[in-house]
Amino acid sequence: MSTFSNSHDRLTDMKQFGTDPGSLHADTYIPKNFPKNGPLVVVLHGSTQSAESYDRGSGWSALADECGIALLYPEQRKTNNPINSFNWFKSGDSRRGDGEPLSIRHMIEQVVDDHAIDPSRVFITGMSSGGAMTSVMLATYPEVFAGGAIIAGLPYRSADNLMEAMVRMKGYGGPSDSKLDSLVRDASTFDGPWPTISVWHGGSDSTVDNANADSIVRQWQKIHKVEGPPTRLEEVDGFPRQVWCNADGREVIEEYIIGKMGHGTPIMAEGEDGLGEEGKYMLEVGISSTRHIAHFWGLAE
C-alpha cells in the first residue's frame, strides 16, 4: 500500500499559465524519474475535493513515481463555485476558447513546454464534476488528448444550466442518441484521430445516475465508428469490462460499471499493487481505476 501522509508536499503550485480566463488554480507533480518526451496526465477533482485530496485518494502521484508520468492538477476556486465543482454545465465554461476549458488548455501548454512532454501523449481524467469537465475537454480540445477517462461523470453538453444539470445527474432527459455525437463534432473543427475513452461508474451511484455512463459511451461510439454491442466482454478484478474495438482491432472505448459502488472513484489501496487511500468519494472496492486507466493508455504495465 502506498503511504504518504501529506500529498501537499508532492504537488507544486503552478505560478503562471496563459491568461487563465476561467480563473482556476493549478498544481503539478513531476516525478524525479520523468523522462524527456514522457507522458502527461491531467487530473480533475470532484465537488468538495481539492487537487491534493484527489491525488492522495486516487494514488496518481504514487503511480507517476512508478511509471515516470507527469501530472497536472487543475483546481477549482470557491469564488467560481461554492462547492469546488468545475462549471461543466455553464455555456461560458463548456465551449472551446472560453472560460475553464481554455484555462486548462493554457495550463497544458505551459506544462508541455516547461517539462519537454510528448504532446502526442497527453491524457485527461476526472471524477464527478471533474468527470463532466473531462467530457468538455475531450470534446472542445480533442486534438490535445490521446485518451480520456470519465469517472462518475456526464456526457458533453448534456446540460446548459444548473437546473438541467441536476436533472441529468439523476438520469433524466438529455440529448437524443442521434444528437449526442454531433454535440462533440460541433465543439471543434477536428476530424480525428479521436481520443480513446474509458468510462467508470458505480452501479449504485445515487448522485450521478449510471445511465450517464452509457450515454457517454453512446456519445463516442459513432465518432469512433464502433456502434452496436461491445466487441468483447471480460472480467477484470471481479468486475465486468466492456470493450469496443475499431476496424483495426484497437481498443477505443471501455466501460466499467462497478456493481454495488456508490458515487466516487474506485480504488484498491491494499496489497502489493495498492494505490491511494480510502476517503470521501474515494471508494475501496478492490479495483484501482487509476492503475487500469494508465494501463488502457499504455502508461503502466
Contacts in CASP RR format, 6 or more apart in sequence:
PFRMAT RR
TARGET T0000
AUTHOR 0000-0000-0000
METHOD contacts of the structure
MODEL  1
MSTFSNSHDRLTDMKQFGTDPGSLHADTYIPKNFPKNGPLVVVLHGSTQS
AESYDRGSGWSALADECGIALLYPEQRKTNNPINSFNWFKSGDSRRGDGE
PLSIRHMIEQVVDDHAIDPSRVFITGMSSGGAMTSVMLATYPEVFAGGAI
IAGLPYRSADNLMEAMVRMKGYGGPSDSKLDSLVRDASTFDGPWPTISVW
HGGSDSTVDNANADSIVRQWQKIHKVEGPPTRLEEVDGFPRQVWCNADGR
EVIEEYIIGKMGHGTPIMAEGEDGLGEEGKYMLEVGISSTRHIAHFWGLA
E
1 269 0 8 1.000
1 270 0 8 1.000
1 271 0 8 1.000
1 274 0 8 1.000
1 276 0 8 1.000
1 277 0 8 1.000
2 59 0 8 1.000
2 62 0 8 1.000
2 269 0 8 1.000
2 274 0 8 1.000
2 275 0 8 1.000
2 276 0 8 1.000
2 277 0 8 1.000
4 10 0 8 1.000
4 56 0 8 1.000
4 61 0 8 1.000
4 62 0 8 1.000
7 52 0 8 1.000
7 53 0 8 1.000
7 55 0 8 1.000
7 56 0 8 1.000
7 61 0 8 1.000
8 52 0 8 1.000
10 29 0 8 1.000
10 55 0 8 1.000
10 61 0 8 1.000
11 27 0 8 1.000
11 28 0 8 1.000
11 29 0 8 1.000
11 51 0 8 1.000
11 52 0 8 1.000
11 55 0 8 1.000
11 61 0 8 1.000
11 73 0 8 1.000
12 27 0 8 1.000
12 28 0 8 1.000
12 29 0 8 1.000
12 30 0 8 1.000
13 25 0 8 1.000
13 26 0 8 1.000
13 27 0 8 1.000
14 26 0 8 1.000
14 27 0 8 1.000
14 28 0 8 1.000
14 72 0 8 1.000
14 107 0 8 1.000
14 110 0 8 1.000
14 111 0 8 1.000
16 110 0 8 1.000
17 26 0 8 1.000
17 103 0 8 1.000
17 106 0 8 1.000
17 107 0 8 1.000
17 109 0 8 1.000
17 110 0 8 1.000
17 111 0 8 1.000
18 106 0 8 1.000
18 109 0 8 1.000
18 110 0 8 1.000
19 102 0 8 1.000
19 106 0 8 1.000
20 103 0 8 1.000
20 106 0 8 1.000
21 97 0 8 1.000
21 98 0 8 1.000
21 99 0 8 1.000
21 102 0 8 1.000
21 103 0 8 1.000
22 80 0 8 1.000
22 93 0 8 1.000
22 99 0 8 1.000
22 100 0 8 1.000
22 102 0 8 1.000
22 103 0 8 1.000
23 77 0 8 1.000
23 79 0 8 1.000
23 80 0 8 1.000
23 103 0 8 1.000
24 74 0 8 1.000
24 75 0 8 1.000
24 76 0 8 1.000
24 77 0 8 1.000
24 80 0 8 1.000
24 100 0 8 1.000
24 103 0 8 1.000
24 104 0 8 1.000
24 107 0 8 1.000
25 51 0 8 1.000
25 74 0 8 1.000
25 75 0 8 1.000
25 76 0 8 1.000
25 77 0 8 1.000
26 72 0 8 1.000
26 73 0 8 1.000
26 74 0 8 1.000
26 75 0 8 1.000
26 107 0 8 1.000
27 51 0 8 1.000
27 52 0 8 1.000
27 72 0 8 1.000
27 73 0 8 1.000
27 75 0 8 1.000
28 70 0 8 1.000
28 71 0 8 1.000
28 72 0 8 1.000
28 73 0 8 1.000
28 111 0 8 1.000
29 55 0 8 1.000
29 60 0 8 1.000
29 61 0 8 1.000
29 64 0 8 1.000
29 70 0 8 1.000
29 71 0 8 1.000
29 73 0 8 1.000
30 70 0 8 1.000
30 71 0 8 1.000
30 115 0 8 1.000
31 61 0 8 1.000
31 64 0 8 1.000
31 65 0 8 1.000
31 68 0 8 1.000
31 69 0 8 1.000
31 70 0 8 1.000
32 65 0 8 1.000
33 65 0 8 1.000
33 68 0 8 1.000
34 64 0 8 1.000
34 68 0 8 1.000
34 69 0 8 1.000
34 70 0 8 1.000
34 115 0 8 1.000
35 68 0 8 1.000
36 116 0 8 1.000
37 116 0 8 1.000
37 117 0 8 1.000
37 118 0 8 1.000
38 68 0 8 1.000
38 69 0 8 1.000
38 70 0 8 1.000
38 116 0 8 1.000
38 117 0 8 1.000
38 118 0 8 1.000
38 121 0 8 1.000
39 68 0 8 1.000
39 69 0 8 1.000
39 70 0 8 1.000
39 117 0 8 1.000
39 118 0 8 1.000
39 121 0 8 1.000
39 122 0 8 1.000
39 123 0 8 1.000
39 297 0 8 1.000
39 299 0 8 1.000
40 69 0 8 1.000
40 70 0 8 1.000
40 71 0 8 1.000
40 72 0 8 1.000
40 108 0 8 1.000
40 111 0 8 1.000
40 112 0 8 1.000
40 115 0 8 1.000
40 117 0 8 1.000
40 121 0 8 1.000
40 122 0 8 1.000
40 123 0 8 1.000
41 60 0 8 1.000
41 64 0 8 1.000
41 69 0 8 1.000
41 70 0 8 1.000
41 71 0 8 1.000
41 72 0 8 1.000
41 123 0 8 1.000
41 124 0 8 1.000
41 125 0 8 1.000
41 294 0 8 1.000
41 299 0 8 1.000
42 71 0 8 1.000
42 72 0 8 1.000
42 73 0 8 1.000
42 74 0 8 1.000
42 104 0 8 1.000
42 107 0 8 1.000
42 108 0 8 1.000
42 122 0 8 1.000
42 123 0 8 1.000
42 124 0 8 1.000
42 125 0 8 1.000
42 137 0 8 1.000
43 51 0 8 1.000
43 54 0 8 1.000
43 55 0 8 1.000
43 58 0 8 1.000
43 60 0 8 1.000
43 71 0 8 1.000
43 72 0 8 1.000
43 73 0 8 1.000
43 124 0 8 1.000
43 125 0 8 1.000
43 126 0 8 1.000
44 73 0 8 1.000
44 74 0 8 1.000
44 86 0 8 1.000
44 124 0 8 1.000
44 125 0 8 1.000
44 126 0 8 1.000
44 127 0 8 1.000
44 129 0 8 1.000
44 130 0 8 1.000
44 131 0 8 1.000
44 133 0 8 1.000
44 134 0 8 1.000
45 51 0 8 1.000
45 53 0 8 1.000
45 54 0 8 1.000
45 73 0 8 1.000
45 75 0 8 1.000
45 76 0 8 1.000
45 84 0 8 1.000
45 126 0 8 1.000
45 127 0 8 1.000
45 130 0 8 1.000
46 54 0 8 1.000
46 84 0 8 1.000
46 85 0 8 1.000
46 86 0 8 1.000
46 126 0 8 1.000
46 127 0 8 1.000
46 128 0 8 1.000
46 129 0 8 1.000
46 130 0 8 1.000
46 131 0 8 1.000
46 281 0 8 1.000
47 81 0 8 1.000
47 83 0 8 1.000
47 84 0 8 1.000
47 85 0 8 1.000
47 128 0 8 1.000
47 129 0 8 1.000
48 83 0 8 1.000
48 84 0 8 1.000
48 280 0 8 1.000
48 281 0 8 1.000
49 84 0 8 1.000
49 127 0 8 1.000
49 280 0 8 1.000
49 281 0 8 1.000
50 75 0 8 1.000
50 84 0 8 1.000
51 73 0 8 1.000
51 74 0 8 1.000
51 75 0 8 1.000
53 280 0 8 1.000
54 60 0 8 1.000
54 73 0 8 1.000
54 127 0 8 1.000
54 265 0 8 1.000
54 282 0 8 1.000
55 61 0 8 1.000
55 71 0 8 1.000
55 73 0 8 1.000
56 276 0 8 1.000
56 277 0 8 1.000
57 265 0 8 1.000
57 267 0 8 1.000
57 269 0 8 1.000
57 276 0 8 1.000
57 277 0 8 1.000
57 278 0 8 1.000
57 279 0 8 1.000
57 282 0 8 1.000
58 265 0 8 1.000
58 267 0 8 1.000
58 275 0 8 1.000
58 276 0 8 1.000
58 282 0 8 1.000
58 289 0 8 1.000
58 290 0 8 1.000
59 267 0 8 1.000
59 275 0 8 1.000
59 276 0 8 1.000
59 277 0 8 1.000
59 290 0 8 1.000
60 69 0 8 1.000
60 71 0 8 1.000
60 290 0 8 1.000
61 71 0 8 1.000
62 275 0 8 1.000
62 276 0 8 1.000
63 69 0 8 1.000
63 275 0 8 1.000
63 290 0 8 1.000
63 291 0 8 1.000
63 294 0 8 1.000
63 300 0 8 1.000
64 70 0 8 1.000
64 71 0 8 1.000
66 300 0 8 1.000
67 294 0 8 1.000
67 299 0 8 1.000
67 300 0 8 1.000
69 294 0 8 1.000
69 299 0 8 1.000
70 111 0 8 1.000
70 115 0 8 1.000
70 117 0 8 1.000
72 107 0 8 1.000
72 108 0 8 1.000
72 111 0 8 1.000
74 86 0 8 1.000
74 100 0 8 1.000
74 103 0 8 1.000
74 104 0 8 1.000
74 107 0 8 1.000
75 84 0 8 1.000
76 84 0 8 1.000
76 85 0 8 1.000
76 86 0 8 1.000
76 129 0 8 1.000
77 84 0 8 1.000
78 84 0 8 1.000
80 87 0 8 1.000
80 100 0 8 1.000
81 87 0 8 1.000
85 128 0 8 1.000
85 129 0 8 1.000
85 130 0 8 1.000
86 93 0 8 1.000
86 100 0 8 1.000
86 129 0 8 1.000
86 130 0 8 1.000
86 132 0 8 1.000
86 133 0 8 1.000
87 93 0 8 1.000
87 94 0 8 1.000
87 100 0 8 1.000
88 94 0 8 1.000
88 129 0 8 1.000
88 130 0 8 1.000
88 131 0 8 1.000
88 132 0 8 1.000
88 133 0 8 1.000
88 135 0 8 1.000
88 136 0 8 1.000
88 154 0 8 1.000
88 159 0 8 1.000
88 165 0 8 1.000
89 132 0 8 1.000
89 159 0 8 1.000
89 160 0 8 1.000
89 161 0 8 1.000
89 162 0 8 1.000
89 164 0 8 1.000
89 165 0 8 1.000
90 161 0 8 1.000
91 160 0 8 1.000
92 98 0 8 1.000
92 99 0 8 1.000
93 99 0 8 1.000
93 100 0 8 1.000
93 101 0 8 1.000
93 136 0 8 1.000
94 101 0 8 1.000
94 136 0 8 1.000
94 140 0 8 1.000
94 156 0 8 1.000
94 157 0 8 1.000
94 160 0 8 1.000
95 101 0 8 1.000
95 140 0 8 1.000
95 187 0 8 1.000
96 102 0 8 1.000
96 140 0 8 1.000
96 141 0 8 1.000
96 187 0 8 1.000
96 188 0 8 1.000
97 105 0 8 1.000
97 140 0 8 1.000
100 133 0 8 1.000
100 136 0 8 1.000
101 133 0 8 1.000
101 136 0 8 1.000
101 137 0 8 1.000
101 140 0 8 1.000
101 141 0 8 1.000
104 133 0 8 1.000
104 137 0 8 1.000
105 137 0 8 1.000
105 141 0 8 1.000
105 144 0 8 1.000
108 122 0 8 1.000
108 144 0 8 1.000
111 117 0 8 1.000
112 119 0 8 1.000
112 122 0 8 1.000
119 144 0 8 1.000
120 146 0 8 1.000
121 146 0 8 1.000
121 299 0 8 1.000
122 144 0 8 1.000
122 145 0 8 1.000
122 146 0 8 1.000
123 145 0 8 1.000
123 146 0 8 1.000
123 147 0 8 1.000
123 148 0 8 1.000
123 149 0 8 1.000
123 297 0 8 1.000
123 299 0 8 1.000
124 134 0 8 1.000
124 137 0 8 1.000
124 138 0 8 1.000
124 145 0 8 1.000
124 147 0 8 1.000
124 148 0 8 1.000
124 149 0 8 1.000
125 131 0 8 1.000
125 134 0 8 1.000
125 148 0 8 1.000
125 149 0 8 1.000
125 150 0 8 1.000
125 151 0 8 1.000
125 198 0 8 1.000
125 293 0 8 1.000
126 133 0 8 1.000
126 134 0 8 1.000
126 149 0 8 1.000
126 150 0 8 1.000
126 151 0 8 1.000
126 153 0 8 1.000
127 151 0 8 1.000
127 152 0 8 1.000
127 153 0 8 1.000
127 264 0 8 1.000
127 265 0 8 1.000
127 281 0 8 1.000
128 151 0 8 1.000
128 152 0 8 1.000
128 153 0 8 1.000
128 207 0 8 1.000
128 208 0 8 1.000
128 263 0 8 1.000
128 264 0 8 1.000
128 281 0 8 1.000
129 153 0 8 1.000
130 153 0 8 1.000
131 150 0 8 1.000
131 151 0 8 1.000
131 152 0 8 1.000
131 153 0 8 1.000
131 154 0 8 1.000
132 150 0 8 1.000
132 153 0 8 1.000
132 154 0 8 1.000
134 148 0 8 1.000
134 149 0 8 1.000
134 150 0 8 1.000
134 153 0 8 1.000
135 150 0 8 1.000
135 153 0 8 1.000
135 154 0 8 1.000
135 155 0 8 1.000
135 156 0 8 1.000
135 216 0 8 1.000
135 219 0 8 1.000
136 156 0 8 1.000
137 144 0 8 1.000
137 145 0 8 1.000
138 145 0 8 1.000
138 147 0 8 1.000
138 148 0 8 1.000
138 156 0 8 1.000
138 184 0 8 1.000
138 195 0 8 1.000
138 197 0 8 1.000
139 156 0 8 1.000
139 157 0 8 1.000
139 183 0 8 1.000
139 184 0 8 1.000
139 187 0 8 1.000
139 188 0 8 1.000
140 187 0 8 1.000
140 188 0 8 1.000
141 188 0 8 1.000
142 184 0 8 1.000
142 187 0 8 1.000
142 188 0 8 1.000
142 190 0 8 1.000
142 192 0 8 1.000
142 194 0 8 1.000
142 195 0 8 1.000
143 188 0 8 1.000
143 190 0 8 1.000
143 192 0 8 1.000
145 195 0 8 1.000
146 195 0 8 1.000
146 196 0 8 1.000
146 297 0 8 1.000
147 195 0 8 1.000
147 196 0 8 1.000
147 197 0 8 1.000
147 198 0 8 1.000
147 297 0 8 1.000
148 195 0 8 1.000
148 196 0 8 1.000
148 197 0 8 1.000
148 198 0 8 1.000
148 297 0 8 1.000
149 197 0 8 1.000
149 198 0 8 1.000
149 199 0 8 1.000
149 200 0 8 1.000
149 289 0 8 1.000
149 293 0 8 1.000
149 296 0 8 1.000
150 197 0 8 1.000
150 198 0 8 1.000
150 199 0 8 1.000
150 200 0 8 1.000
150 213 0 8 1.000
150 216 0 8 1.000
151 200 0 8 1.000
151 201 0 8 1.000
151 264 0 8 1.000
151 265 0 8 1.000
151 266 0 8 1.000
151 289 0 8 1.000
152 200 0 8 1.000
152 201 0 8 1.000
152 202 0 8 1.000
152 205 0 8 1.000
152 207 0 8 1.000
152 208 0 8 1.000
152 263 0 8 1.000
152 264 0 8 1.000
152 265 0 8 1.000
153 201 0 8 1.000
153 208 0 8 1.000
153 212 0 8 1.000
153 213 0 8 1.000
153 216 0 8 1.000
154 165 0 8 1.000
154 168 0 8 1.000
154 169 0 8 1.000
154 208 0 8 1.000
154 212 0 8 1.000
154 215 0 8 1.000
154 216 0 8 1.000
155 175 0 8 1.000
155 180 0 8 1.000
155 183 0 8 1.000
155 212 0 8 1.000
155 215 0 8 1.000
155 216 0 8 1.000
155 219 0 8 1.000
156 183 0 8 1.000
156 184 0 8 1.000
156 187 0 8 1.000
156 219 0 8 1.000
157 175 0 8 1.000
157 183 0 8 1.000
157 187 0 8 1.000
158 164 0 8 1.000
158 168 0 8 1.000
158 174 0 8 1.000
158 175 0 8 1.000
158 212 0 8 1.000
158 215 0 8 1.000
159 165 0 8 1.000
159 167 0 8 1.000
159 168 0 8 1.000
159 174 0 8 1.000
164 174 0 8 1.000
167 173 0 8 1.000
168 174 0 8 1.000
168 212 0 8 1.000
169 207 0 8 1.000
169 208 0 8 1.000
169 209 0 8 1.000
169 212 0 8 1.000
170 209 0 8 1.000
171 209 0 8 1.000
171 211 0 8 1.000
171 212 0 8 1.000
174 215 0 8 1.000
175 183 0 8 1.000
177 218 0 8 1.000
180 215 0 8 1.000
180 218 0 8 1.000
180 219 0 8 1.000
180 222 0 8 1.000
181 218 0 8 1.000
181 219 0 8 1.000
181 220 0 8 1.000
181 221 0 8 1.000
181 222 0 8 1.000
181 223 0 8 1.000
183 219 0 8 1.000
184 219 0 8 1.000
184 220 0 8 1.000
184 223 0 8 1.000
185 223 0 8 1.000
194 220 0 8 1.000
194 223 0 8 1.000
194 224 0 8 1.000
194 252 0 8 1.000
196 251 0 8 1.000
196 252 0 8 1.000
196 253 0 8 1.000
196 296 0 8 1.000
196 297 0 8 1.000
197 216 0 8 1.000
197 217 0 8 1.000
197 220 0 8 1.000
197 224 0 8 1.000
197 252 0 8 1.000
197 253 0 8 1.000
197 254 0 8 1.000
198 253 0 8 1.000
198 254 0 8 1.000
198 255 0 8 1.000
198 256 0 8 1.000
198 292 0 8 1.000
198 293 0 8 1.000
198 296 0 8 1.000
198 297 0 8 1.000
199 213 0 8 1.000
199 216 0 8 1.000
199 217 0 8 1.000
199 253 0 8 1.000
199 254 0 8 1.000
199 255 0 8 1.000
199 256 0 8 1.000
200 213 0 8 1.000
200 255 0 8 1.000
200 256 0 8 1.000
200 258 0 8 1.000
200 265 0 8 1.000
200 266 0 8 1.000
200 289 0 8 1.000
200 293 0 8 1.000
201 208 0 8 1.000
201 210 0 8 1.000
201 212 0 8 1.000
201 213 0 8 1.000
201 255 0 8 1.000
201 256 0 8 1.000
201 257 0 8 1.000
201 258 0 8 1.000
202 210 0 8 1.000
202 213 0 8 1.000
202 257 0 8 1.000
202 258 0 8 1.000
202 259 0 8 1.000
202 261 0 8 1.000
202 262 0 8 1.000
202 263 0 8 1.000
202 264 0 8 1.000
202 266 0 8 1.000
203 210 0 8 1.000
203 257 0 8 1.000
203 258 0 8 1.000
203 259 0 8 1.000
203 260 0 8 1.000
203 261 0 8 1.000
203 262 0 8 1.000
204 259 0 8 1.000
204 260 0 8 1.000
204 261 0 8 1.000
204 262 0 8 1.000
205 261 0 8 1.000
205 262 0 8 1.000
205 263 0 8 1.000
205 264 0 8 1.000
206 262 0 8 1.000
206 263 0 8 1.000
207 262 0 8 1.000
207 263 0 8 1.000
208 263 0 8 1.000
210 257 0 8 1.000
213 255 0 8 1.000
213 257 0 8 1.000
214 255 0 8 1.000
217 242 0 8 1.000
217 244 0 8 1.000
217 253 0 8 1.000
217 255 0 8 1.000
220 252 0 8 1.000
220 253 0 8 1.000
221 227 0 8 1.000
221 228 0 8 1.000
221 244 0 8 1.000
221 253 0 8 1.000
224 244 0 8 1.000
224 246 0 8 1.000
224 252 0 8 1.000
224 253 0 8 1.000
225 246 0 8 1.000
225 247 0 8 1.000
226 244 0 8 1.000
226 245 0 8 1.000
226 246 0 8 1.000
226 252 0 8 1.000
226 253 0 8 1.000
230 242 0 8 1.000
230 243 0 8 1.000
230 244 0 8 1.000
230 255 0 8 1.000
231 243 0 8 1.000
231 244 0 8 1.000
231 245 0 8 1.000
231 249 0 8 1.000
232 242 0 8 1.000
232 243 0 8 1.000
232 245 0 8 1.000
233 240 0 8 1.000
233 241 0 8 1.000
233 242 0 8 1.000
233 243 0 8 1.000
234 240 0 8 1.000
234 241 0 8 1.000
234 243 0 8 1.000
235 241 0 8 1.000
236 256 0 8 1.000
236 287 0 8 1.000
236 292 0 8 1.000
237 268 0 8 1.000
237 286 0 8 1.000
237 287 0 8 1.000
238 287 0 8 1.000
239 256 0 8 1.000
239 257 0 8 1.000
239 258 0 8 1.000
239 259 0 8 1.000
239 287 0 8 1.000
240 256 0 8 1.000
240 257 0 8 1.000
241 254 0 8 1.000
241 255 0 8 1.000
241 256 0 8 1.000
242 254 0 8 1.000
242 255 0 8 1.000
242 256 0 8 1.000
243 251 0 8 1.000
243 253 0 8 1.000
243 254 0 8 1.000
244 251 0 8 1.000
244 252 0 8 1.000
244 253 0 8 1.000
244 254 0 8 1.000
245 251 0 8 1.000
245 252 0 8 1.000
246 252 0 8 1.000
251 296 0 8 1.000
254 296 0 8 1.000
256 266 0 8 1.000
256 287 0 8 1.000
256 289 0 8 1.000
256 292 0 8 1.000
258 266 0 8 1.000
258 285 0 8 1.000
258 287 0 8 1.000
261 283 0 8 1.000
261 285 0 8 1.000
262 283 0 8 1.000
263 281 0 8 1.000
264 281 0 8 1.000
264 282 0 8 1.000
264 283 0 8 1.000
265 281 0 8 1.000
265 282 0 8 1.000
265 283 0 8 1.000
265 289 0 8 1.000
265 290 0 8 1.000
266 283 0 8 1.000
266 285 0 8 1.000
266 286 0 8 1.000
266 287 0 8 1.000
266 288 0 8 1.000
266 289 0 8 1.000
267 275 0 8 1.000
267 276 0 8 1.000
267 277 0 8 1.000
267 278 0 8 1.000
267 282 0 8 1.000
267 283 0 8 1.000
267 284 0 8 1.000
267 285 0 8 1.000
267 286 0 8 1.000
267 287 0 8 1.000
267 288 0 8 1.000
267 289 0 8 1.000
267 290 0 8 1.000
268 274 0 8 1.000
268 275 0 8 1.000
268 284 0 8 1.000
268 285 0 8 1.000
268 286 0 8 1.000
268 287 0 8 1.000
268 288 0 8 1.000
268 291 0 8 1.000
269 275 0 8 1.000
269 276 0 8 1.000
269 277 0 8 1.000
269 278 0 8 1.000
269 284 0 8 1.000
270 284 0 8 1.000
270 286 0 8 1.000
273 288 0 8 1.000
273 291 0 8 1.000
274 288 0 8 1.000
274 291 0 8 1.000
275 288 0 8 1.000
275 290 0 8 1.000
275 291 0 8 1.000
276 282 0 8 1.000
276 288 0 8 1.000
276 290 0 8 1.000
278 284 0 8 1.000
291 300 0 8 1.000
294 300 0 8 1.000
295 301 0 8 1.000
END
